[in-house]
Amino acid sequence: MWHTGGWFCRVLGGEPNYVLTPPDGRFLSVSTGNYHACGVREDSTLACWGRADEGQSYPPEGEFSSVSASYWHTCGVRTNGTIECWGKELIQLEIPTEDTFSSVSVADRHACALSRDDSVVCWGHDEGYKGTPTQGQFVAVSSGRFHTCALEVQGKVSCWGRDSAGQTIPPDGS
C-alpha cells in the first residue's frame, strides 16, 4: 500500500503499527509472510524486512534464485539448487539434500519444492496436511497452511493434504 511519504503495512486491520521501507534497488521476485517479506535482488542476493523476532527477516548471504516467506520462517533456493531455510526451526531439520530444486513454497509447518527433475518433494510436520505429493512432472507448486497444490506439465492441478473446505479438490477440467 502506498502512503504519502513511503510504504506502510496494516497489521491486524488497525492503524499502521509497523512502518516498513522496502530496501532500495530492483528485485526479480518477492514473497510475503504474515509479518515480513523477502525478495531476490537483481544481483541474486536476498533482502528481507518486517517482523524478525524468530530471525525470519535475516537471510543468509549468497546467491538465490527464489524465495518463499511464511509465518515464522523463510526458505530460499540457492543458485546451485540447494535449499536453505531460516527463522523458527519448524521445518529446517528435514530439508531435502538429495535433489536440486528450482523453486520452494513454504507454509506454516511444512514446505514443498519443485526439483529440477520436475517432481515435488515435501517436508516438515505431517499432522494430516503435508501429505504425500502426487507422482508426476510439475511446473509449479504452492503450499497452503494445511494443503499443497501443484501444476502438472500438462496443465492439470493436483492437490493433497487436509481437505476441510474442499481445498484439495480442484475444479473439473483442471
Secondary structure, 3 states (H helix, E strand, C coil): CEECCEECECCCCCCCCECCCCCCCCEEEEEECCCEEEEEECCCCEEEEECCCCCCCCCCCCCEEEEEECCCEEEEEECCCCEEEEECCCCHHHCCCCCCEEEEEECCCEEEEEECCCCEEEEECCCCCCCCCCCCCEEEEEECCCEEEEEECCCCEEEEECCCCCCCCCCCCC
